């Protein structure tokens, strides 16, 4: 009964606990547990199937369906109860300067108790669900261990952004040079040499 930490009795609404077969049997009093497959290729964690926690907002054992967007982010804060803050990094193109700038967004997402060993810097996959609170609209579906580097910013991303930016600048410069001298090249090709018949 470790899950009974609230004032109200915690139970899954789809499981009937007062079953007479369980009350009469002396060996192995094992209650049934409700869990489901969220779909989209995500596996149900073992802890969700065999654990004893009660969470009505869990995508595997609760009354929440995953639909809409599937996103990834890096765990930033873990100070709330069953809710974490993740950071999503992206590049925004500024048309005026023809450059990309780094931007990020923080999102509050629900973390089910079936994911136990989650730490700062881990990469999580989240799925969109109905609004669970004022700010929470996503639910953690998968956790991948991140590196030891837990600093803010683009350090945790797998893509070497400096190399990508360098290639983009090189290509843009090359195209600008070609466009600049295109009219000169076309003029030279169309102009006829007077000394050659």
C-alpha positions as a Markdown table, in Angstrom:
| # | Residue | x | y | z |
|---|---|---|---|---|
| 1 | Unk | 0.0 | 0.0 | 0.0 |
| 2 | Unk | 2.9 | 2.4 | -0.7 |
| 3 | Unk | 0.8 | 4.2 | -3.3 |
| 4 | Unk | -1.7 | 5.4 | -0.6 |
| 5 | Unk | -0.1 | 8.7 | 0.1 |
| 6 | Unk | -3.1 | 11.0 | -0.5 |
| 7 | Unk | -6.2 | 11.7 | 1.6 |
| 8 | Unk | -8.5 | 9.9 | -0.8 |
| 9 | Unk | -8.1 | 6.2 | -1.6 |
| 10 | Unk | -6.0 | 5.7 | -4.7 |
| 11 | Unk | -7.3 | 3.1 | -7.2 |
| 12 | Unk | -7.7 | 2.4 | -10.9 |
| 13 | Unk | -11.3 | 3.1 | -11.9 |
| 14 | Unk | -11.4 | 0.1 | -14.2 |
| 15 | Unk | -10.2 | -2.4 | -11.6 |
| 16 | Unk | -12.7 | -3.9 | -9.1 |
| 17 | Unk | -10.7 | -4.5 | -5.8 |
| 18 | Unk | -13.5 | -6.3 | -3.8 |
| 19 | Unk | -13.4 | -9.5 | -5.9 |
| 20 | Unk | -14.6 | -12.5 | -3.8 |
| 21 | Unk | -12.2 | -14.9 | -5.6 |
| 22 | Unk | -9.3 | -12.9 | -4.3 |
| 23 | Unk | -10.7 | -12.6 | -0.8 |
| 24 | Unk | -11.3 | -16.4 | -0.5 |
| 25 | Unk | -8.0 | -17.6 | -2.0 |
| 26 | Unk | -5.2 | -18.0 | 0.5 |
| 27 | Unk | -2.3 | -18.3 | -2.0 |
| 28 | Unk | -1.1 | -15.5 | -4.2 |
| 29 | Unk | -3.6 | -12.7 | -3.6 |
| 30 | Unk | -2.9 | -10.9 | -6.9 |
| 31 | Unk | -5.1 | -8.0 | -8.1 |
| 32 | Unk | -5.6 | -7.4 | -11.7 |
| 33 | Unk | -4.0 | -4.2 | -13.1 |
| 34 | Unk | -5.2 | -2.1 | -16.0 |
| 35 | Unk | -2.6 | -1.0 | -18.6 |
| 36 | Unk | -2.8 | -0.3 | -22.3 |
| 37 | Unk | -0.7 | 0.2 | -25.4 |
| 38 | Unk | -0.6 | 3.8 | -26.5 |
| 39 | Unk | 0.2 | 2.9 | -30.1 |
| 40 | Unk | 2.5 | 4.7 | -32.5 |
| 41 | Unk | 5.2 | 2.1 | -32.0 |
| 42 | Unk | 5.9 | 3.0 | -28.3 |
| 43 | Unk | 6.3 | 0.0 | -25.9 |
| 44 | Unk | 4.5 | -0.1 | -22.6 |
| 45 | Unk | 7.2 | 0.0 | -19.8 |
| 46 | Unk | 7.5 | -3.0 | -17.6 |
| 47 | Unk | 6.9 | -0.9 | -14.5 |
| 48 | Unk | 3.5 | 0.1 | -15.9 |
| 49 | Unk | 2.5 | -3.5 | -16.3 |
| 50 | Unk | 3.9 | -4.9 | -13.0 |
| 51 | Unk | 4.0 | -1.8 | -10.7 |
| 52 | Unk | 1.5 | -0.7 | -8.1 |
| 53 | Unk | 1.5 | 3.1 | -8.6 |
| 54 | Unk | -1.8 | 4.9 | -9.3 |
| 55 | Unk | -1.6 | 7.8 | -11.8 |
| 56 | Unk | -4.8 | 8.8 | -13.7 |
| 57 | Unk | -2.7 | 11.0 | -16.0 |
| 58 | Unk | -0.3 | 8.2 | -17.1 |
| 59 | Unk | -0.6 | 7.4 | -20.8 |
| 60 | Unk | -0.1 | 3.6 | -20.1 |
| 61 | Unk | -2.4 | 3.1 | -17.0 |
| 62 | Unk | -4.6 | 6.2 | -16.9 |
| 63 | Unk | -7.4 | 7.8 | -18.8 |
| 64 | Unk | -5.2 | 9.7 | -21.3 |
| 65 | Unk | -5.0 | 9.1 | -25.0 |
| 66 | Unk | -2.0 | 10.2 | -27.1 |
| 67 | Unk | -2.8 | 12.0 | -30.3 |
| 68 | Unk | -1.3 | 14.9 | -32.3 |
| 69 | Unk | 2.3 | 15.9 | -32.2 |
| 70 | Unk | 5.3 | 13.8 | -31.1 |
| 71 | Unk | 8.2 | 15.9 | -29.9 |
| 72 | Unk | 11.6 | 15.4 | -28.3 |
| 73 | Unk | 13.4 | 17.5 | -25.7 |
| 74 | Unk | 16.1 | 17.6 | -23.0 |
| 75 | Unk | 15.1 | 17.3 | -19.3 |
| 76 | Unk | 15.8 | 20.7 | -17.8 |
| 77 | Unk | 14.1 | 20.7 | -14.3 |
| 78 | Unk | 12.5 | 18.0 | -12.1 |
| 79 | Unk | 11.2 | 20.1 | -9.2 |
| 80 | Unk | 7.5 | 19.4 | -9.6 |
| 81 | Unk | 5.5 | 16.4 | -8.6 |
| 82 | Unk | 5.1 | 14.0 | -11.6 |
| 83 | Unk | 5.8 | 17.0 | -14.0 |
| 84 | Unk | 9.1 | 18.0 | -15.6 |
| 85 | Unk | 10.3 | 20.9 | -17.7 |
| 86 | Unk | 12.0 | 20.0 | -21.0 |
| 87 | Unk | 13.9 | 22.3 | -23.3 |
| 88 | Unk | 13.5 | 22.2 | -27.1 |
| 89 | Unk | 16.2 | 23.9 | -29.2 |
| 90 | Unk | 15.6 | 25.0 | -32.8 |
| 91 | Unk | 17.0 | 27.4 | -35.4 |
| 92 | Unk | 15.0 | 30.4 | -36.6 |
| 93 | Unk | 15.7 | 32.0 | -40.0 |
| 94 | Unk | 16.0 | 35.8 | -40.1 |
| 95 | Unk | 15.1 | 36.9 | -43.6 |
| 96 | Unk | 16.7 | 40.4 | -43.4 |
| 97 | Unk | 20.2 | 39.1 | -42.5 |
| 98 | Unk | 19.9 | 35.7 | -44.3 |
| 99 | Unk | 21.1 | 34.0 | -41.2 |
| 100 | Unk | 19.8 | 31.5 | -38.6 |
| 101 | Unk | 19.6 | 32.3 | -34.9 |
| 102 | Unk | 19.4 | 29.9 | -32.0 |
| 103 | Unk | 16.1 | 29.8 | -30.1 |
| 104 | Unk | 14.6 | 27.5 | -27.5 |
| 105 | Unk | 11.3 | 26.8 | -25.8 |
| 106 | Unk | 10.6 | 25.3 | -22.3 |
| 107 | Unk | 7.7 | 23.0 | -22.0 |
| 108 | Unk | 6.0 | 21.4 | -18.9 |
| 109 | Unk | 5.2 | 17.7 | -19.5 |
| 110 | Unk | 3.7 | 15.0 | -17.4 |
| 111 | Unk | 6.2 | 12.3 | -16.2 |
| 112 | Unk | 4.6 | 9.0 | -15.2 |
| 113 | Unk | 6.0 | 7.1 | -12.2 |
| 114 | Unk | 6.8 | 4.2 | -14.5 |
| 115 | Unk | 9.9 | 6.1 | -15.7 |
| 116 | Unk | 12.0 | 5.8 | -12.6 |
| 117 | Unk | 15.7 | 6.7 | -13.4 |
| 118 | Unk | 15.1 | 10.0 | -15.2 |
| 119 | Unk | 17.9 | 12.6 | -14.6 |
| 120 | Unk | 18.7 | 16.1 | -15.9 |
| 121 | Unk | 20.1 | 16.0 | -19.4 |
| 122 | Unk | 18.1 | 12.9 | -20.5 |
| 123 | Unk | 16.4 | 13.0 | -23.9 |
| 124 | Unk | 12.7 | 12.4 | -23.7 |
| 125 | Unk | 10.1 | 11.7 | -26.4 |
| 126 | Unk | 6.7 | 13.3 | -25.6 |
| 127 | Unk | 3.3 | 12.9 | -27.1 |
| 128 | Unk | 0.4 | 15.4 | -27.3 |
| 129 | Unk | -2.7 | 14.7 | -25.2 |
| 130 | Unk | -5.7 | 16.6 | -23.8 |
| 131 | Unk | -4.8 | 19.5 | -21.4 |
| 132 | Unk | -3.8 | 17.9 | -18.1 |
| 133 | Unk | -3.4 | 21.2 | -16.3 |
| 134 | Unk | -3.0 | 24.9 | -17.0 |
| 135 | Unk | 0.4 | 24.4 | -18.7 |
| 136 | Unk | 0.7 | 20.7 | -19.3 |
| 137 | Unk | -0.4 | 19.3 | -22.7 |
| 138 | Unk | 2.2 | 16.6 | -23.3 |
| 139 | Unk | 3.0 | 13.2 | -21.8 |
| 140 | Unk | 6.4 | 11.4 | -21.7 |
| 141 | Unk | 6.4 | 8.3 | -23.8 |
| 142 | Unk | 10.1 | 7.3 | -23.9 |
| 143 | Unk | 13.3 | 8.2 | -22.1 |
| 144 | Unk | 16.8 | 7.9 | -23.6 |
| 145 | Unk | 19.8 | 8.5 | -21.4 |
| 146 | Unk | 21.6 | 11.8 | -22.3 |
| 147 | Unk | 25.3 | 12.7 | -21.9 |
| 148 | Unk | 27.0 | 14.0 | -18.8 |
| 149 | Unk | 26.9 | 17.6 | -20.1 |
| 150 | Unk | 23.8 | 19.1 | -18.5 |
| 151 | Unk | 24.5 | 22.8 | -19.4 |
| 152 | Unk | 21.8 | 24.9 | -21.1 |
| 153 | Unk | 21.9 | 25.4 | -24.8 |
| 154 | Unk | 22.6 | 23.4 | -27.9 |
| 155 | Unk | 25.3 | 21.2 | -26.3 |
| 156 | Unk | 23.1 | 18.1 | -26.0 |
| 157 | Unk | 22.0 | 18.0 | -29.6 |
| 158 | Unk | 23.4 | 15.3 | -31.8 |
| 159 | Unk | 23.8 | 17.5 | -34.8 |
| 160 | Unk | 27.0 | 19.6 | -35.1 |
| 161 | Unk | 25.3 | 22.9 | -35.6 |
| 162 | Unk | 28.5 | 24.9 | -36.3 |
| 163 | Unk | 29.3 | 22.6 | -39.3 |
| 164 | Unk | 25.8 | 23.0 | -40.7 |
| 165 | Unk | 25.9 | 26.8 | -40.3 |
| 166 | Unk | 29.3 | 26.9 | -42.0 |
| 167 | Unk | 28.0 | 24.9 | -45.0 |
| 168 | Unk | 24.9 | 27.1 | -45.3 |
| 169 | Unk | 27.0 | 30.2 | -45.3 |
| 170 | Unk | 29.4 | 28.8 | -47.9 |
| 171 | Unk | 26.5 | 27.8 | -50.2 |
| 172 | Unk | 24.8 | 31.2 | -49.8 |
| 173 | Unk | 28.0 | 33.0 | -50.6 |
| 174 | Unk | 28.6 | 30.8 | -53.6 |
| 175 | Unk | 25.1 | 31.4 | -55.0 |
| 176 | Unk | 25.5 | 35.2 | -54.3 |
| 177 | Unk | 28.8 | 35.2 | -56.3 |
| 178 | Unk | 27.2 | 33.3 | -59.2 |
| 179 | Unk | 24.2 | 35.7 | -59.4 |
| 180 | Unk | 26.5 | 38.7 | -59.2 |
| 181 | Unk | 28.7 | 37.7 | -62.1 |
| 182 | Unk | 26.0 | 36.0 | -64.2 |
| 183 | Unk | 25.1 | 39.1 | -66.2 |
| 184 | Unk | 28.9 | 39.7 | -67.0 |
| 185 | Unk | 29.3 | 36.1 | -68.2 |
| 186 | Unk | 26.2 | 36.3 | -70.4 |
| 187 | Unk | 27.4 | 39.6 | -71.8 |
| 188 | Unk | 30.9 | 38.2 | -72.6 |
| 189 | Unk | 29.4 | 35.1 | -74.2 |
| 190 | Unk | 27.1 | 37.1 | -76.5 |
| 191 | Unk | 29.7 | 39.7 | -77.5 |
| 192 | Unk | 31.4 | 38.8 | -80.7 |
| 193 | Unk | 35.1 | 39.2 | -81.2 |
| 194 | Unk | 35.8 | 41.5 | -84.2 |
| 195 | Unk | 39.1 | 39.8 | -85.1 |
| 196 | Unk | 37.5 | 36.4 | -85.5 |
| 197 | Unk | 35.2 | 35.7 | -88.6 |
